[in-house]
Amino acid sequence: MRALIRFAVTAAATLFVTAAALQAHEGDIPLFALEIDSGAVFVKEEGFGHGWRYGGGLFFRTGHRMGVEILLESFGVPVAPGAAELPAAGRMTMTTLLVNEHLYVLTRGRLLPYALMGIGFTFLGYRAEPDAWPQDVTPRVFVDRLALQIGGGLDVRVSSRLALCGRARYNLVKTWMEDEGRTGPVRDTDPLAQNMLHLYGLELGLGVKLAF
């Protein structure tokens, strides 16, 4: 986790320097902005429900039509008994450090639509309902994995510094569960031999972007 935080700080500093080197008035895409985002998430895997997500981060313009956002988001959804071969109902949590590239269709005007693609460093958790987990069964945990991000959005400029943002994005996570207490590195595990879970989440969000 500390290594990822160092990576995020380094990437943010690099992107800030890149953005600052661009012309200050090249279109209406901000050079640098603070983002706050929240909305609904729907997980595709059978037995996994839907919930609310929230997040925040930074946006940097890196070219005439390009920008990069570094966003930290989190959500939780209910898990039904039997889903992912779990013997008890519970709740899955997912916290993701996102690095997404934005490609803007328009660079001027109040409406700025864009497509996005990126990756996410995903940290998953699971907690069974109180007293629901059988005492003779070893606790199970998710394996943290990378996730592909695909989607699009629209920035609606209210002023030169403030925009309202809407987006739809697929968070494509493939992972598996294992017994708690793994002693070896995850690279020694063959993913093809696991009961792979497709935790593909459709994320719908509304937020604000404050430019500096």
C-alpha positions as a Markdown table, in Angstrom:
| # | Residue | x | y | z |
|---|---|---|---|---|
| 1 | Met | 0.0 | 0.0 | 0.0 |
| 2 | Arg | 2.8 | 2.4 | 0.8 |
| 3 | Ala | 4.5 | 1.7 | -2.5 |
| 4 | Leu | 1.2 | 2.6 | -4.3 |
| 5 | Ile | 0.9 | 5.8 | -2.4 |
| 6 | Arg | 4.5 | 6.7 | -3.3 |
| 7 | Phe | 3.7 | 5.9 | -7.0 |
| 8 | Ala | 0.6 | 8.1 | -6.9 |
| 9 | Val | 2.5 | 11.0 | -5.4 |
| 10 | Thr | 5.3 | 10.7 | -7.9 |
| 11 | Ala | 2.8 | 10.4 | -10.8 |
| 12 | Ala | 0.9 | 13.4 | -9.6 |
| 13 | Ala | 4.0 | 15.5 | -9.3 |
| 14 | Thr | 5.1 | 14.5 | -12.8 |
| 15 | Leu | 1.7 | 15.3 | -14.3 |
| 16 | Phe | 1.6 | 18.6 | -12.6 |
| 17 | Val | 4.9 | 19.7 | -14.1 |
| 18 | Thr | 3.7 | 18.5 | -17.5 |
| 19 | Ala | 0.4 | 20.4 | -17.2 |
| 20 | Ala | 2.2 | 23.5 | -16.0 |
| 21 | Ala | 4.3 | 23.5 | -19.2 |
| 22 | Leu | 1.2 | 23.7 | -21.4 |
| 23 | Gln | -0.2 | 27.1 | -22.6 |
| 24 | Ala | -2.5 | 28.4 | -20.0 |
| 25 | His | -5.4 | 29.2 | -22.4 |
| 26 | Glu | -5.4 | 26.2 | -24.7 |
| 27 | Gly | -9.2 | 25.5 | -24.9 |
| 28 | Asp | -11.5 | 25.1 | -21.9 |
| 29 | Ile | -10.1 | 21.9 | -20.4 |
| 30 | Pro | -8.5 | 22.9 | -17.1 |
| 31 | Leu | -4.7 | 22.5 | -16.6 |
| 32 | Phe | -5.3 | 21.2 | -13.0 |
| 33 | Ala | -8.5 | 20.4 | -11.1 |
| 34 | Leu | -9.7 | 18.8 | -7.9 |
| 35 | Glu | -12.4 | 16.2 | -8.5 |
| 36 | Ile | -15.1 | 14.9 | -6.1 |
| 37 | Asp | -17.3 | 12.1 | -7.4 |
| 38 | Ser | -20.1 | 9.8 | -6.1 |
| 39 | Gly | -22.8 | 7.5 | -7.5 |
| 40 | Ala | -24.2 | 4.0 | -7.8 |
| 41 | Val | -22.3 | 0.8 | -8.6 |
| 42 | Phe | -23.8 | -2.5 | -9.9 |
| 43 | Val | -21.6 | -5.6 | -9.7 |
| 44 | Lys | -22.3 | -8.2 | -12.4 |
| 45 | Glu | -21.2 | -11.4 | -10.6 |
| 46 | Glu | -24.2 | -13.6 | -9.4 |
| 47 | Gly | -25.0 | -13.0 | -5.7 |
| 48 | Phe | -23.3 | -9.6 | -5.5 |
| 49 | Gly | -25.6 | -6.6 | -5.1 |
| 50 | His | -25.3 | -2.9 | -5.7 |
| 51 | Gly | -24.3 | 0.0 | -3.5 |
| 52 | Trp | -23.0 | 3.6 | -3.4 |
| 53 | Arg | -19.5 | 4.7 | -4.2 |
| 54 | Tyr | -17.6 | 7.8 | -3.4 |
| 55 | Gly | -14.2 | 9.1 | -4.4 |
| 56 | Gly | -12.0 | 12.1 | -5.0 |
| 57 | Gly | -8.8 | 12.9 | -6.7 |
| 58 | Leu | -6.9 | 15.2 | -9.1 |
| 59 | Phe | -7.1 | 15.9 | -12.8 |
| 60 | Phe | -4.2 | 17.1 | -15.0 |
| 61 | Arg | -4.3 | 18.2 | -18.6 |
| 62 | Thr | -1.5 | 16.6 | -20.5 |
| 63 | Gly | -2.3 | 17.6 | -24.1 |
| 64 | His | -4.7 | 19.5 | -26.4 |
| 65 | Arg | -7.3 | 16.8 | -26.0 |
| 66 | Met | -5.8 | 14.6 | -23.3 |
| 67 | Gly | -5.9 | 14.6 | -19.6 |
| 68 | Val | -5.1 | 12.2 | -16.7 |
| 69 | Glu | -7.0 | 11.7 | -13.5 |
| 70 | Ile | -5.7 | 10.0 | -10.3 |
| 71 | Leu | -8.7 | 9.1 | -8.3 |
| 72 | Leu | -9.2 | 7.1 | -5.0 |
| 73 | Glu | -12.7 | 5.6 | -4.7 |
| 74 | Ser | -14.4 | 3.1 | -2.4 |
| 75 | Phe | -17.7 | 1.2 | -2.3 |
| 76 | Gly | -19.4 | -1.7 | -0.6 |
| 77 | Val | -22.1 | -4.2 | -1.8 |
| 78 | Pro | -24.0 | -7.0 | -0.1 |
| 79 | Val | -23.0 | -10.6 | -0.9 |
| 80 | Ala | -25.7 | -13.3 | -0.7 |
| 81 | Pro | -24.9 | -16.7 | 0.8 |
| 82 | Gly | -23.6 | -19.1 | -1.8 |
| 83 | Ala | -22.1 | -16.4 | -4.0 |
| 84 | Ala | -18.4 | -17.1 | -4.7 |
| 85 | Glu | -19.0 | -20.4 | -2.8 |
| 86 | Leu | -19.3 | -18.5 | 0.5 |
| 87 | Pro | -21.2 | -20.2 | 3.2 |
| 88 | Ala | -22.6 | -17.0 | 4.7 |
| 89 | Ala | -24.0 | -13.7 | 3.7 |
| 90 | Gly | -21.8 | -10.6 | 4.1 |
| 91 | Arg | -20.4 | -7.5 | 2.5 |
| 92 | Met | -17.7 | -6.9 | 0.0 |
| 93 | Thr | -15.7 | -3.7 | 0.0 |
| 94 | Met | -13.6 | -2.5 | -2.8 |
| 95 | Thr | -11.1 | 0.4 | -2.6 |
| 96 | Thr | -9.4 | 1.4 | -5.9 |
| 97 | Leu | -6.6 | 3.7 | -6.8 |
| 98 | Leu | -7.4 | 4.7 | -10.4 |
| 99 | Val | -5.2 | 6.2 | -13.1 |
| 100 | Asn | -7.4 | 7.1 | -16.1 |
| 101 | Glu | -6.6 | 8.7 | -19.4 |
| 102 | His | -9.3 | 11.1 | -20.8 |
| 103 | Leu | -9.7 | 11.8 | -24.5 |
| 104 | Tyr | -11.9 | 14.8 | -25.1 |
| 105 | Val | -14.0 | 15.0 | -28.2 |
| 106 | Leu | -14.4 | 18.8 | -27.8 |
| 107 | Thr | -11.9 | 21.2 | -26.3 |
| 108 | Arg | -14.0 | 24.4 | -26.2 |
| 109 | Gly | -17.5 | 25.2 | -25.0 |
| 110 | Arg | -19.7 | 24.5 | -22.0 |
| 111 | Leu | -20.1 | 20.8 | -22.9 |
| 112 | Leu | -16.9 | 18.7 | -23.0 |
| 113 | Pro | -17.6 | 15.0 | -23.7 |
| 114 | Tyr | -14.8 | 12.5 | -23.3 |
| 115 | Ala | -13.9 | 8.8 | -23.5 |
| 116 | Leu | -11.7 | 7.3 | -20.7 |
| 117 | Met | -9.5 | 4.2 | -20.3 |
| 118 | Gly | -7.2 | 3.3 | -17.5 |
| 119 | Ile | -6.2 | 0.9 | -14.8 |
| 120 | Gly | -7.1 | 0.5 | -11.1 |
| 121 | Phe | -5.1 | -1.0 | -8.2 |
| 122 | Thr | -7.9 | -2.7 | -6.4 |
| 123 | Phe | -8.0 | -3.7 | -2.7 |
| 124 | Leu | -10.9 | -6.0 | -1.8 |
| 125 | Gly | -12.3 | -7.0 | 1.5 |
| 126 | Tyr | -15.1 | -9.3 | 2.8 |
| 127 | Arg | -16.8 | -9.4 | 6.1 |
| 128 | Ala | -19.5 | -12.0 | 7.0 |
| 129 | Glu | -22.6 | -11.0 | 8.9 |
| 130 | Pro | -22.1 | -11.4 | 12.7 |
| 131 | Asp | -22.2 | -15.0 | 13.9 |
| 132 | Ala | -23.0 | -16.2 | 10.3 |
| 133 | Trp | -19.7 | -17.8 | 9.5 |
| 134 | Pro | -19.5 | -21.5 | 10.4 |
| 135 | Gln | -16.9 | -22.0 | 13.1 |
| 136 | Asp | -15.4 | -25.1 | 11.5 |
| 137 | Val | -14.7 | -23.3 | 8.1 |
| 138 | Thr | -11.5 | -21.3 | 7.5 |
| 139 | Pro | -12.3 | -17.7 | 6.7 |
| 140 | Arg | -12.0 | -16.7 | 3.1 |
| 141 | Val | -10.5 | -13.5 | 1.6 |
| 142 | Phe | -10.3 | -11.9 | -1.8 |
| 143 | Val | -7.1 | -11.6 | -3.7 |
| 144 | Asp | -6.2 | -8.0 | -4.6 |
| 145 | Arg | -5.8 | -7.5 | -8.3 |
| 146 | Leu | -5.4 | -4.9 | -11.1 |
| 147 | Ala | -8.6 | -3.8 | -12.9 |
| 148 | Leu | -9.2 | -2.4 | -16.4 |
| 149 | Gln | -11.3 | 0.8 | -16.7 |
| 150 | Ile | -13.4 | 1.7 | -19.7 |
| 151 | Gly | -16.1 | 4.4 | -20.0 |
| 152 | Gly | -16.9 | 8.0 | -20.8 |
| 153 | Gly | -18.2 | 11.2 | -19.3 |
| 154 | Leu | -19.3 | 14.7 | -19.8 |
| 155 | Asp | -18.1 | 17.9 | -18.1 |
| 156 | Val | -20.6 | 20.7 | -18.0 |
| 157 | Arg | -18.8 | 24.0 | -17.4 |
| 158 | Val | -20.7 | 26.3 | -15.0 |
| 159 | Ser | -17.9 | 28.8 | -14.9 |
| 160 | Ser | -14.2 | 29.1 | -15.8 |
| 161 | Arg | -13.3 | 27.2 | -12.6 |
| 162 | Leu | -16.3 | 24.9 | -11.8 |
| 163 | Ala | -17.8 | 22.1 | -13.9 |
| 164 | Leu | -20.4 | 19.5 | -13.1 |
| 165 | Cys | -19.4 | 16.0 | -14.2 |
| 166 | Gly | -21.3 | 12.9 | -15.1 |
| 167 | Arg | -19.8 | 9.6 | -16.1 |
| 168 | Ala | -20.4 | 5.9 | -16.8 |
| 169 | Arg | -17.5 | 3.5 | -16.3 |
| 170 | Tyr | -16.9 | -0.2 | -16.2 |
| 171 | Asn | -14.6 | -1.4 | -13.5 |
| 172 | Leu | -13.4 | -4.8 | -14.8 |
| 173 | Val | -12.0 | -6.8 | -11.9 |
| 174 | Lys | -11.2 | -10.5 | -12.3 |
| 175 | Thr | -10.1 | -12.2 | -9.1 |
| 176 | Trp | -10.7 | -15.2 | -6.8 |
| 177 | Met | -11.0 | -16.1 | -3.1 |
| 178 | Glu | -8.6 | -18.1 | -1.0 |
| 179 | Asp | -8.3 | -19.3 | 2.6 |
| 180 | Glu | -7.1 | -16.6 | 5.0 |
| 181 | Gly | -3.5 | -16.8 | 6.0 |
| 182 | Arg | -1.6 | -17.3 | 2.7 |
| 183 | Thr | 2.1 | -17.7 | 3.4 |
| 184 | Gly | 3.6 | -17.5 | -0.1 |
| 185 | Pro | 3.5 | -14.7 | -2.7 |
| 186 | Val | 0.4 | -14.5 | -4.9 |
| 187 | Arg | 2.6 | -14.9 | -8.0 |
| 188 | Asp | 3.1 | -18.6 | -7.1 |
| 189 | Thr | -0.7 | -19.2 | -7.5 |
| 190 | Asp | -2.0 | -20.3 | -10.9 |
| 191 | Pro | -5.0 | -18.1 | -11.7 |
| 192 | Leu | -6.2 | -20.6 | -14.3 |
| 193 | Ala | -6.7 | -23.2 | -11.5 |
| 194 | Gln | -8.9 | -20.9 | -9.4 |
| 195 | Asn | -12.6 | -20.3 | -9.4 |
| 196 | Met | -12.4 | -17.0 | -11.1 |
| 197 | Leu | -14.9 | -14.2 | -10.2 |
| 198 | His | -15.9 | -11.6 | -12.7 |
| 199 | Leu | -16.5 | -8.6 | -10.4 |
| 200 | Tyr | -17.4 | -6.3 | -13.3 |
| 201 | Gly | -19.0 | -3.2 | -11.9 |
| 202 | Leu | -21.0 | -0.6 | -13.8 |
| 203 | Glu | -20.3 | 2.7 | -12.1 |
| 204 | Leu | -22.5 | 5.7 | -12.6 |
| 205 | Gly | -21.3 | 8.9 | -11.1 |
| 206 | Leu | -22.0 | 12.6 | -10.6 |
| 207 | Gly | -19.5 | 15.0 | -9.3 |
| 208 | Val | -17.8 | 18.4 | -9.5 |
| 209 | Lys | -14.5 | 19.5 | -10.9 |
| 210 | Leu | -12.8 | 22.6 | -9.4 |
| 211 | Ala | -10.1 | 24.1 | -11.6 |
| 212 | Phe | -7.1 | 26.0 | -10.3 |
